[in-house]
């Protein structure tokens, strides 16, 4: 599976749990951490947790290895590391505060039409 295919799978999966305003950034030329950042939100901490758990379950079924999870207990900002794709799932007010999209403004945004 290519990094873009993995990113698209992640996007489709989070949309199944009604993720809020997903943004896919191509960061490959800006960092060595990942090729893509998928940033999204949830309207409650429960929704953030549901998105995270659904994504983990779906990708595990597809045999996509998960390298790390941070923040799932509090569910204010959950980070999922799938190697070339790093997913940030925020509770919406926390997303607005940290403004990762603004921080990575130099990263091209990938068209999300599936």
Secondary structure, DSSP 8 states (H G I E B T S, - for coil): --HHHHHHHHHHHHHTTT-EEEEEEE-TTT-SS-SEEEEEEESSHHHHHHHHHHHHHHHHHTT----EEESTTT-SEEEEEETTEEEEEEEHHHHHHH-HHHHTTTSEE-----
